[in-house]
């Protein structure tokens, strides 16, 4: 089968799988181009309440498949940045489930997710210094926001790989799971995400990403949705809440 992004929706969670096992799931030009429209499709699906990005088999993504990027380095980088930005803008919670190598463009995609869970043995690297590439400003800022300036400089200056435990200490990773337990934990956690208020999640994601001028908008959404009243009632009645607000679909 040719390199591609595969996806499925199960129990309100969309899973996007990077599939190019012959090259450790490196992203081809076609795969970079296909990610933004795929994300737009999934964002508009009311059945989707969270998204997981992962790689096929024992590797997340080893970066870009250079052999398919025939244009200039700037053009190739532009494809990766557009895919990264589309992932960062996805309006519902996103989680990268990382096994094996998460390097180069793979690290860009993982950093663009809201959360990152990794299996023991995973390796992370930001490697433009090995190729003489200027890392994009937006990607650099996103990395700094996760790990701080010192660790970001360590990764960018050296191109060295770090293991999952060090990634956890720096904030690049949120949880590290023993071998064989990542899938179970991701399924468990995304079930939790899917059960929570999309209103709360959407507002929190926007605020955490730096949009701080929309308090009135979200207060209005909360009043109109009835989610707050439902959440309080469910708490008092000791039942699961039935939240009604959902992310608006475009078009």
N, C-alpha and C positions, 0 to 999 in steps of 0.2 A: 504494500500500500504506500502511496506517495506521502511525503511529509504533509501534515495538516493539523489543524486544530479541530478536535472532536468535542462535542458537548452533549450533555444529557441533563434532564431536570427530574429530580426525585425528591419527594416530600418537601416541596417548596424551595429546594436548593439546586441551583445550576452548578454543574461541574464542567469546567473547560480543561481539556487535557491537551498538553503540548506533545505531539506525536512525531518524532523523527529519531527513532532509536539508533539508526545507523550512525548518527553523529551526536549522540548524547542529547537528543532533543534540541539541537541548535535550531534557531528560527530562520527559515528561509525568507526571502523577500515577499513571496506570496503569503506566507504565514503572518508576517508583520502587517501586510495590507489587509488581511482578512479579520484581524482582531477587532478594530473599531466597529465595523458594521455588525459583527457578531454580538459585541457588547451592547450596541444600540438595540438589537433585536431582543436580547435577554432583559434589558432594562425596561422595555415596553411590555413585557409579559407579566400580567398581574399575578400569575402563579409563582413567580420567582420572588423570594424574599431575602435571599443571600446567594453569594457566588463563591465558589472555590476554584482556584487556579492551581493546577498541578502538572507534573510531567508523567509520561508513560514509564512504567517500570521503575528502575532504581535511580533515576536522575530527574531533576527538575528541569533545568535548561542550561546548556553550556554556552549560551550567548548567541551570536549571529552566525549563520552559515555563510562565511565569507565568499564561498564559491558561487553563490547565487546573487551576490550583490555586485552587479556589473558596473554600476554608475560610480559617481564620485563618492568619497567617504562622507561628504556632507549630505548627499542624497540618502545614503544608507542610514546615517544617523537620524535623518529626518523621519524615516519610516519607523525607527524604534521609538523616537520621542512621541510621534503621533499615537502609537499604540499605547505607550506608557501613560500619556495624558488621558486617553480614553478610559483606561482602567482606573486611574485616579479619580476621574469624574463619575464613575459608575455610582448611581444614586442610592444603592443599597449596600449593606456590609459585604466586604470582600476579604477573603482569607487565602493566603498562599500556603499550600501544603508541600513542604520541601523535603525531598530525599536526594541524597547524592550531591552532585555539583549544581550550584546556583551561582553562575559566573557571568560577568559582562552584561549583555542584554538580559540575561535571566535575572540578575540581581536588580536591574532596573524594573522589571515586571514585578518582582517580589516586593520591592520597596514601594511600588505604586498601590499595592493592596493595603487595606486597613490593618490587617493583622498577618502575622507569619508564624506558623507552627512548623517545627523541623524535627526530623528523626535524627537520633544519634548517628554520627558519621557524616552528616551533611557538611558541605564545605561552601563557603561564601567568598566571592572575590569581585572587586571592581577593577577592571584590568585595562583601561585605556592607555595607561602609561607604557604598557608593553607594546602598543601599536603606534604610539605617537599621536593619539587622537585627543582632541580637546573635549572633555566630558561636558555635556550641555549644562547650562546654568540652572535650568529647571530641575534636572536630575540631581545636580550637586546640592541644591537647596533642599530637596526632598531627603537626600541622604543625611545632610547635616541635621535636619529636624528629627531624624530617628536616632542618630548615634552621637550627635554633638560634633563640633568642628575638629577636635583632636583626632578622634577615631576616623572621621571622614577623610582627613588629610592622610592618616596612616594608610587607609585603603587605597586612596587615589594616587598618592605619591609612589607607593611600593608595588601595587598590583598583587600583593601577597594574598594568599587564601587564609581564612580563619575558620576554625571549627565551630560547631553548633554551640558549644558551651561558651566560647568567647563571644559569639554573636548574641547569645542570651544576655551576657553581662553588659554588653554595650547598648542593648535596646534594639538591635537589628532583628532579633527574634523574640517572640512573646512566650513561647513554650517549647521545650525540648522533650521528645518522647522516646522511650526505648524502642529498639528495632521491633517492628511488627505491630506497634500500637498506635502509629500515627493515624491510620485510616479510621480506626475506632474512635479516637479522640476527636478528630475533625467532624465525623458524623454526629457525635454526641453534642459537640459545641455548636454546630450549625443548626441543630434542632432547637437549641436554646435561643439562638439568634432569631430563627424563624417564628418563635412563639412570642417574641417581645414586640413592643410598639414600634411600628415603622416610623411613626411621627417623631418619637424620641430619637431614634437612630438617625433619621435624615437631618434633623436639626443639629444633633451633636456632631455629625460628620461635617456639616457645613461650617459650624463654629470652630471645630478642631482644625480644619483646613485653612482657617484664617479669615473666613467671611464673618465679620462681627457686627454688621450693620443691619441685621434682619431680625432683631428681637421682636419688634412689633408684628412682623409677618408671621413668625412662628407662634406668637401668642394668639394671633387671630386664628391660625390653623388649629391650635389646641382647643380653643373655645368652640369652633365650628364642628370639630370632629367628634366630640363627646368621648374621646379616648381617656381623658383624665377622670371623668365621672365613672366610666366603665372600670378603669384600673382600681379606683378606690372601692367601688362596689364589690368587685371581685375579691379584693383583699379582705374586706369585712365579711364576705360570705364564704371565704376560704375555698374559692374555686378558681379555675384558670380564666383569665380575662379574654374577652372576644373583641379585640381592637378593630375598629372599622376603617381608620385612615390608611390609605395606601399611597405609594409614590405615584404622582400623576403620570399618565402615559403621554408621550409626545404625539403630535399629529392628530 
